[in-house]
Amino acid sequence: MRLLVQGGTVVSPDGRREADVLCEDERVVAVLEPGQPAEADERLDAGGLLVFPGFIDPHLHARDPGDVHKEDFAHATRAAAAGGVTTVLVMPNAVPPVTDAATFRRRAEEHGAVACVDFGLWGLSLGAANLEDVAGLFREGAVGVKLFWGYALDRQTKRLVYNAGDAAPEDVIPPAETGEVLRLFREVARADGLVAAHCEDRGILDVAQAWLGHAPRTYAEMLAARPDVAEASSVAVGIELARATGARFHVVHISSARATELVRRAQGDGVRVSAETCPHYLLWTAADCEGRDAATKAFPPCREEADREALWRAVGDGTVSSIGSDHAPHTLEDKLQPFSSAPAGMVAVETMAPLMIDRMVAGRLTAERLSWVLSEGTARLYGLYPRKGAVLPGADADLTLVDPAARWTVRGERLHSVQRHTPLEGAQLRGAPVAAVLRGAVVMADREPVGGARGRFVRREGTVVADARA
């Protein structure tokens, strides 16, 4: 089938161009001058719309298999499509987690049967316990290996254990020591892969918690119990391990000015380090989150105004090269527990791109920069470019069409995840993704997913530029 997307403005990190996009056999075959004659079986009117390379969410916790009452992969990918996302990268901490090549292959097959958008897979590091499996994960096409730095894991299920002190020592895999992490970095470097880390130093968190004297009951107390120095210290160690081994090191959901400046300086020194942030760190401060129960509870927490502004600067200058949702749903009953015991995480994949589009309309970032952090920069970072992240002949025909003039209100009842409660309930947003094309077929129209399980597994291929700056 030949699809012609006509009348729109194609946006790349290099600029905007009035153009029509011709798609055939799942690929872009031509980017044409407006009105240039072209035969097509189907035409999609993009008049007045911005046409981006299909958006990518690199940070999705699908909960599948394991906690499918909170989320499952079919619903997560329907929600992604509804939010204008055409590719998701799936975090590995399901049950069982993706820790070896055999599990990786099985998970790719299982997800491929129900996926509404394309997907890649992360592998999980268990420290010394699966160090020999790292190379095999990259051979299978893993986009990276994730390290939950400072967290223990349940020895049986490999679930994260947030309070290791509450578990018997024989029941957990303890947090990896720095020497083990060094070995991981060396293995990743040998495989020419990428290691990403949740960066919060466990020792600092333990001391800060002890100083507080009780489990955090408010957002301000959580900020005291999870200070920015916990993030910055882990980032600093990771940078030095990357410097020593040549590994590519990626900081997920970076939240603080301190950590961001460390990344910026290391990039200037030529260290292979990159960073991702999330819309909630760009949208809210701790003051905004105070008094909202656990709706906005996340690890790391949203911080101060200076941190938010530092993150915006980092998005603008390329220090932060990728935006991820950190979609991590819990049931409403979970989130309505007392703040001290409610889990961290929120429903986010469907609202990630709309929030960033709203900020684009407000002037916080340009359309070109949005094209970088949601498309090309992310695709380059994870070895998917130019198959993903580009509107070029030969690329997958993945497109996200955005109406900058749209005005709409977020309603949880209209979301498409298993869990639909959102801290954005009632938010009035400007601009919206109004259509999405996956490999030449429309998978979203008017913020509703259309079609069935069209998604496919995509593997990391080749070496990409580690410092993914525009």
N, C-alpha and C positions, 0 to 999 in steps of 0.2 A: 504494500500500500504506500502511496505517495501522499504525504501530508504537507500542505503549505501553510505556514504561519505568516500571515501577511499584515502589513500596515503598522507594525510595532517599531519600537526603538530598542535595538539590541545593545545591551550594556555589558562591557568587559572592564577589567581593571584599568585598561588603557584609554577608555573613552566610550562614547555613545555613537551609534550609527543607525540612521533610518534604513531599515532593511527588511526583506522577507527571508524566511528560513525554510528551505526545502528539505524534507526528510524522506528517506526511502530505505527499506531493509534495515530499519532500526538505527540508522546513522544519519547524521547531517550530510547531505550531498552537495549543498550549495548555499551560500549566503548571497542573496541577489539584491540588486538595486530595487528600490520601491517600484512596484508596478511592472517589473520585467516579466515578460510572458513565461509561464511555467505550467506544465501539465501536472494536475494533481487529482487524486481520488477524493480528497477531503481538504477543506480549507477552514482555517481557524482565524477569525478576525481578531487582530491584536491592535486595532486602531485605538490610539490614546494610551496604550499600555507599554510598560517597560518589560523587555524580554531578557531574562537572565539565564545563564547556564543553570541547569537544575540544582537547587539548593541541596546541601549535604549536611546531615547532622552526625557528627563524629562521636557522640557521647550519649548512647541510648542504653538504658537498663530495661530490657524487655521482660525480665522476671520469668522467662520461659525456657526450659522447664523449671519447676520449683514452686514459685508463688504466683501461679496463674490466676488466682482469685484477685490479685492486685493488678496484673497486666498479663497479656499474652501477645505473641508475636504478630498474629493476624490483626488484632486491634491496634497494636502499636504502629504497624505500618500503614493501616488505614488512617490513623491520626496523622502520621507523617505526611501522607499524600494530601490530606485535607489542609495541612498547614503549608503546602507548597514545597515540601521536601521530597526529592526523588531518589535519594540514596541515604541509608542509615548505616552507621558502623556500630556494631552491637558489643557492648561490654560483656566480659566473660563470666561474671559471677552469678550464673544460674546454678541449678543443682541437677546434675553435676556440672562443675565449671569446666571451661575449655582450657585444659592444662596439658593436652598432648594431641598428637596428630590424629589418632583414631577418634577422639571425642570431637575434634574440630570437623572432621569429615562428616560425622554423624549429625552434628548441629547444622552444618551447611545444608545437608539434605532435608532435615526436618523443617528448617525455616523456609527453604525454597518451595516447599509444598503449599505454603500459606501466605507468602510475602506479597504485599501489594506494591512495594517499591523495591528497588535493588538494595542489596545489603552486603557489607563486609563484616568480618569477624575479628575481634581481639582475642589474644591468648592471655591467660592468667599466669603470673609468676607466683610460685609457692616457695620462693627462695631456693634453698639447697634441695628441696624435695623434688623439684622437677627441672633442675638446671639442665639436665641432659636432653630434655624435651624441647628446649627453646629453638634450636636450629630446625627441628622438624616442624614446628608451628609456622616458622617463616617459609619453609619449603611448601607448605600447604597454601600459603597466600595470606597469612595473618597480616593485618595492617599494623600491628604493634603488639607488644607484650605489656600488660598492665600490672603495676606493682602498687598494692595498697600499703604504702610505706607506713610503718608504725602500727599496723593493725594485726591482731592475731586472727587465726582462722580455725573454725571448728574442724577437728581432726577427721571426723566422719563425713560431714557434708561439704566442707570447705567454705561454709558461709562466713561472712565477716563477723567477728566478735568485737563489738564496740567497747565492752568493759571486760577485758581479759581477766581482771582481778576477781570477777565474780564466778569464773569457771575454774574447775580443777585443772592443775597444770597438765595432767595426762590427757585431758580432753581437747587441748588446743595445740595448733602449730604456732609457736611464738613468733612475734614480729621479727623480720629478718634483721640481723646485725649488719653494720656497715660493711664488714668484710664480705658477707654473703651478697650484698647489693653490688659490691665491686665485681664479684665473679659474674653476676648477672649482666652488668654493663659490658664486661669483656665478651661474654657469649653473644650478646646482641651486636656488638661491633663486628665480631667475626662473621655473623650472618648478614651484615649490612642491613640490619633491621632498625627498629625504633623501640625504645623503652619509655613508657609514660608512667607517671607516678602521681598518686594522691599524696600531696606533700603537707603533712603535719607531723612534727616530731613528737613521738610518743612520750619521751621523758619530759619535755616541756609541758605537754598537755597534762600529764600526771601531776606535776608540781603546781601548775596553775589551778587545777581542780582542787588540790589540797589546800591551797591558799584561800580559795573560795569557801571551802568547808562543807559544801553540800552540792547536790546535783543542781545545775542551773534551772531556776524557776522562771526567769524572764530572758528576753533577748539580750539585754545588757549584761546579765550574768553569764550567758553563753559566750558573749564576746570576751569577757574576762577569762573564762575557762579555756577558750581557744584563741589565744592572742596571735597577732600577726607575726610575732617572732617565731612561733611554732612552724608556720608556713615558710618563712624566709630562711630559717636554718636548714630545713630539709632541701629547699631549692638550692641553697649555697653548696651543700654537700653533693647534691646531684650534679651540679655544674662542675665541681672539681673531679668527680668520677668520670664525667663525660670528657673533660679535658685530658684526664690521664689515659683513657682507653680509646678515645676517638668515637665513642658511641653517640648515636643521636638520642638526645634526651628531651622529652616533651613534658611540660607541666600542665596538667589538666586543671580545669576550673580555678585558675589563679584569681586571687581575691584581694590582694593587698598591694599598696604602693611599694613597700619594702621589697617584696618578692619580684615585682615587675621591674624595678630598677636593677636588681641583680641579673635578671634575664637580659635586659638591654645592654648592660656592660659586658656580659659574657658574649653576646652576639657580636659586639664591637671588637672583641678579642679573637673572634673566629671560632669560638666554641660552638659545637653543633647542638644548640639548644633552641627550643621553640616553646610557645605558650598558647593556651586556649583560655578564654573566659566565657562566661555565660550571661544571658540577658539579665538574670536577677541581680548580678553584681553591678551591672550597668544601670539598672533601674532603681534599685532600693539601697538605702543605707540602713544601718541598725535602727536608727530613729524611726524610719518608715515602717520597720517590721515590729517594733515594740507594741505590745497589746493586741496582736493579731493571732493569739494562741500559737499553734505550731504550723500554721498554714505556710509560712515563709521559712520555716526551719530548714537549714541546709548546712552541710559540712563541706568546706569551711563556711563560716557565717558571712552574711553581708556585713560590711564594716562601716567606716566613717566616710564623710563627704570627700575628704582628701583622697581616700582610696578609690572611690568611684571616679573622681576626676582623673586620677593617675591611670586608671584602666582605660578611660576614653582616649587619653593621649596615646596610650600604647596601641590601641586599635587604630588610631589615626596614623601613627608613624611606622606601623608594621611590627613592633615588638610582639604584639599579640597578632598572630596570623590566622586564627581560626576561632569561630564561635561554635559552642556546643550547648545543647539544651540541658544536659545532665538529667534527662527524663528518668525519674525514679519514683513511680507511683506507690502509694500506700492506700489502704482503705480509709474512708472517712472516719470510721471508728478509731483507727490507729491515730489519725491526726488530731482527733478530739480528746485524746488522753491529756492529762496534765503535761504542761510544757516539758517538765524534767524527764518524762518517760516516753513522750511521743517520738516516733522515728523521724529522722531527717530525710528529705527528699520530697519532690513534688511532681505533678503532672505538667509536662513542659514541652514535649516535642511538637504539638500542634500550634503552640503560641510562640515558639522561638522566632521564626521568620517574621510573623506579624509584628512582634515587639520591635525587632530591628528595623522593619519597614517604617513603623511609626516614628522611630528616632531618625530615620533618614528624612522623612517628610518634615520633621521638626528642625532639621539642619545639623544634627549631631554628627552625622557622617554622610558622605556623598554616596550616590548610587554606585559609583566606581569602586569605592572602598567596600560597600556591601557585597558587590560581586566578588571581591577578593575573599572576604572573611567567611562568606557562606558558600562559595563555589570554588574558584580557581585556587586560592591559597590553601584551602582544606584539601582539595584533590591533590595538589602537589605534595603537601606534607605527608600524605598517606600512600603515595605511589600509585595514584589512580589517574593522574593527568597524563596525556590529554584525552583519554577515553571519557573521563568525567571532568566537569569544571570548565568546559569550553564550548563555545558555539563556533565550531570550525569544521570544515569538511573532514569526514572520517571519524569525528567524535560521536559518541552515543547521542542520539537525538533526545536529550533530556533538557527540558526548558521549564522555567517558572515564570509565569506572566503575572505582572504586578500592576494593579490600578492605584496610582498615587493619590487619586481623587476620592477613593472610597472612604466612607465613614461607617463604622460599625461598633457594636458593643459585644464584649466577650460574655458568653453565657455557657456555663458548664454543661447544661443540658444539650448543647449543640456539639460538644466535643465528641470524639470518637474512640477514646481509650476505654478500657474496662472501667477504670475509675475516672470520673468526670468532674470532681470537685477541683477548683482552681483558685489560687490566691488572687487571680486577676478577675474574679467575678465582678461584672458591672463596669470593667474598664472600657473607656471609649477610645478607640484606636483610629488613627488616620492611615490610609493606605492599606492594601490587602493583597495577598496572593489570590488571584481569581481563576487561574487555570494552571494545570501542570501536565507536562508531556513526558512520558517515560519511554525511551527508545521508540519514538515515533507514534505512540498511542496516547490519547488523552486519558489521564488517570484521576484528574480532579477538575471539576467545573463548579464555579460559584461556591467554593469552600466545601464542597461535598465530594468524597471519593466516588469514582465511577469505575466500572469494570471489576474484574476479579483478581485472582492471585497471579499477577503478571511479573512480579519481582523475581530477580535472579541473584545468585551469589556472584560477587565480583571480588577478585583477588588483587592484592598488591602486586605490582609488576615493576621491576627495575628499580634503579636508584633515582631519587629526586633530590632537589636542592634542599638541604636541611634548614637553612635560614630562609624561611618562606616569606620574604618581604617583597612587596610590590616594587 
